[in-house]
Amino acid sequence: MKVSATILAAGGSKRMGNDNKLLLLVNEKPIIYKVCNVVLESNFNQVILVTGYQSHKLIKVLPKGIKNIVYNENWEDGMMSSINIGMSKLDDEIDGNMIILGDMPLIQTSTINKLIDQFKIYDGNHIIYPLYNGKQANPVLFPKKYFSKILNSTGQKGCKKVLKKYPEDAVGIQCNSDEVIVDCDNRDDYFSIKKKLLNNVQT
């Protein structure tokens, strides 16, 4: 069973002022580097990175293992445009695809592999997502049978629409770390993440 990752790194970081949040440093490495490195260390058969805003700057700081980079010229249209262009490049033999946000630097390889393992335990037939304090978190792994539904969705919440429409087919996997809910949207988020990493604390 083959599983892929689509890393979303195209957004304009509007809430971060003049900075591209994915280029901000955590533990002396850009956020996008840290996320990509974790993905490369996980059990994926294919990894696709979708860029957009300041793509040329992002490409310069990526780990060498990131080879499959897709540029979304319509990145200003929102996240679903990046998801669509990334998933359209998946190999035919891929059985499941995990949507990974490029601004979640606390995510760990062990957590990603736990979700992949559960996907395989369920024979690749169910949507798998982390569950933190009773709430659906990220990243989410979608089986192949939902690829076309995601690609054909309109609006900006195609993946969420699929999750809501087929709740009986979605399995939440308990995660006791807040890594699955922490992203970096603004400066408060950034300083909070840096503090967590400095103290090596994840609640």
C-alpha positions as CSV (number, residue, x, y, z in Angstrom):
1,M,0.0,0.0,0.0
2,K,1.5,3.3,-1.1
3,V,1.0,6.6,0.7
4,S,1.9,10.1,-0.5
5,A,2.2,13.5,1.1
6,T,1.1,16.8,-0.3
7,I,2.8,19.7,1.5
8,L,1.1,23.0,1.2
9,A,3.5,26.0,1.0
10,A,1.9,28.4,-1.3
11,G,0.1,30.9,0.9
12,G,0.9,34.6,1.1
13,S,1.3,34.8,5.0
14,K,-0.9,37.9,5.1
15,R,-1.2,37.7,8.9
16,M,2.5,37.8,9.4
17,G,3.0,41.3,8.1
18,N,6.0,41.6,5.7
19,D,7.5,38.2,6.5
20,N,6.9,34.9,4.8
21,K,6.1,32.7,7.8
22,L,7.5,29.6,6.2
23,L,10.9,31.3,6.1
24,L,11.0,32.2,9.8
25,L,13.5,30.3,11.8
26,V,12.8,27.7,14.4
27,N,15.9,26.0,15.9
28,E,18.0,27.8,13.3
29,K,16.1,26.3,10.4
30,P,13.2,27.8,8.3
31,I,9.8,26.5,9.3
32,I,9.3,24.9,5.8
33,Y,12.6,23.2,6.1
34,K,11.6,21.6,9.4
35,V,8.2,20.4,8.1
36,C,9.7,19.0,4.9
37,N,12.5,17.2,6.8
38,V,10.0,15.5,9.0
39,V,8.0,14.4,6.0
40,L,11.1,13.1,4.3
41,E,11.8,11.0,7.4
42,S,8.3,9.6,7.4
43,N,7.1,6.5,5.6
44,F,5.8,8.1,2.4
45,N,6.2,6.7,-1.1
46,Q,5.8,10.1,-2.8
47,V,6.2,13.6,-1.6
48,I,4.9,16.7,-3.4
49,L,5.5,20.2,-2.3
50,V,3.2,23.0,-3.6
51,T,4.7,26.5,-3.7
52,G,3.3,29.8,-4.8
53,Y,4.1,33.0,-2.9
54,Q,7.8,33.7,-3.0
55,S,8.4,30.3,-4.5
56,H,12.0,31.1,-5.5
57,K,12.9,31.9,-1.9
58,L,11.3,28.7,-0.5
59,I,13.1,26.5,-3.0
60,K,16.5,27.8,-1.8
61,V,16.0,26.6,1.8
62,L,14.4,23.2,1.2
63,P,16.1,19.9,2.2
64,K,17.8,18.2,-0.7
65,G,15.4,15.3,-0.6
66,I,12.4,17.5,-1.8
67,K,12.5,16.8,-5.5
68,N,8.9,17.0,-6.6
69,I,8.0,20.7,-6.5
70,V,4.8,22.1,-8.1
71,Y,4.3,25.8,-8.6
72,N,0.7,27.0,-8.1
73,E,0.4,30.1,-10.3
74,N,-3.1,30.6,-8.8
75,W,-2.0,30.5,-5.2
76,E,-4.0,33.6,-4.4
77,D,-7.2,31.6,-5.0
78,G,-6.6,29.8,-1.7
79,M,-5.6,26.5,-0.2
80,M,-7.9,24.3,-2.4
81,S,-6.1,25.5,-5.5
82,S,-2.9,24.2,-4.1
83,I,-4.4,20.9,-2.9
84,N,-5.9,20.3,-6.4
85,I,-2.7,21.0,-8.3
86,G,-0.7,18.9,-5.8
87,M,-3.0,15.9,-5.9
88,S,-3.3,16.1,-9.7
89,K,0.4,15.1,-9.8
90,L,0.1,12.0,-7.7
91,D,1.3,8.7,-9.1
92,D,-1.4,6.4,-10.3
93,E,-0.5,3.7,-7.8
94,I,-0.9,5.9,-4.7
95,D,-3.5,4.5,-2.3
96,G,-3.7,7.4,0.1
97,N,-2.6,11.1,0.3
98,M,-1.9,13.1,3.4
99,I,-2.5,16.8,3.3
100,I,0.3,18.5,5.3
101,L,0.3,22.2,6.2
102,G,3.7,23.8,5.7
103,D,3.3,26.0,8.8
104,M,3.1,23.2,11.4
105,P,6.8,22.9,12.6
106,L,5.9,20.9,15.7
107,I,4.6,17.9,13.8
108,Q,6.7,14.8,14.4
109,T,7.7,11.9,12.2
110,S,6.3,9.5,14.8
111,T,2.9,11.1,14.7
112,I,2.8,11.0,10.9
113,N,3.9,7.4,10.8
114,K,1.2,6.5,13.4
115,L,-1.5,7.9,11.1
116,I,0.0,6.0,8.1
117,D,0.1,2.8,10.1
118,Q,-3.6,3.2,11.1
119,F,-4.5,3.9,7.4
120,K,-2.9,0.6,6.5
121,I,-4.5,-1.2,9.4
122,Y,-7.9,0.0,8.0
123,D,-6.9,-1.4,4.6
124,G,-6.7,2.1,3.1
125,N,-10.4,2.5,3.0
126,H,-10.9,5.2,5.6
127,I,-10.0,8.9,6.2
128,I,-7.5,9.0,9.0
129,Y,-7.0,12.1,11.1
130,P,-5.5,13.0,14.5
131,L,-7.8,13.6,17.4
132,Y,-6.7,16.1,20.1
133,N,-8.9,16.9,23.1
134,G,-11.9,15.5,21.2
135,K,-11.4,17.7,18.1
136,Q,-10.3,16.9,14.6
137,A,-6.8,18.1,13.9
138,N,-4.2,17.9,11.1
139,P,-2.7,16.4,9.0
140,V,-5.5,14.3,7.4
141,L,-4.9,11.2,5.2
142,F,-7.5,10.6,2.5
143,P,-7.9,7.3,0.7
144,K,-7.9,7.1,-3.1
145,K,-11.6,6.7,-3.4
146,Y,-12.0,10.3,-2.2
147,F,-9.4,11.9,-4.6
148,S,-11.9,12.7,-7.3
149,K,-14.4,14.2,-4.8
150,I,-11.7,16.5,-3.4
151,L,-10.5,17.5,-6.9
152,N,-14.1,18.2,-8.0
153,S,-15.0,20.2,-5.0
154,T,-15.9,23.9,-5.4
155,G,-15.0,26.6,-2.9
156,Q,-12.2,26.6,-0.4
157,K,-13.2,23.8,1.9
158,G,-13.1,20.7,-0.3
159,C,-11.3,18.5,2.1
160,K,-13.5,19.6,5.1
161,K,-16.6,19.0,3.0
162,V,-15.5,15.4,2.4
163,L,-14.8,14.9,6.1
164,K,-18.2,16.3,7.0
165,K,-20.1,14.4,4.3
166,Y,-18.6,11.0,5.2
167,P,-18.2,11.1,9.0
168,E,-18.9,7.4,9.2
169,D,-15.9,6.7,7.0
170,A,-13.5,8.9,9.1
171,V,-11.4,7.5,11.9
172,G,-9.9,9.8,14.6
173,I,-6.6,8.6,16.1
174,Q,-5.9,9.9,19.6
175,C,-2.9,12.2,19.8
176,N,-1.8,13.5,23.2
177,S,0.5,16.2,21.8
178,D,-0.7,19.7,20.6
179,E,1.6,19.4,17.6
180,V,-1.4,18.5,15.5
181,I,-3.2,21.8,16.3
182,V,-0.4,24.3,16.4
183,D,0.3,26.2,13.2
184,C,2.0,29.5,12.6
185,D,-0.4,32.2,11.3
186,N,0.9,35.3,13.1
187,R,3.7,36.6,15.3
188,D,2.1,35.4,18.5
189,D,2.0,31.9,17.1
190,Y,5.6,32.2,16.0
191,F,6.9,33.3,19.4
192,S,4.8,30.6,21.1
193,I,6.2,27.9,18.9
194,K,9.8,29.1,19.5
195,K,9.1,29.0,23.2
196,K,7.8,25.5,23.0
197,L,10.8,24.3,21.1
198,L,13.2,26.1,23.4
199,N,11.6,24.4,26.4
200,N,11.0,21.2,24.5
201,V,7.4,21.4,25.7
202,Q,4.3,20.0,23.8
203,T,1.1,19.8,25.8
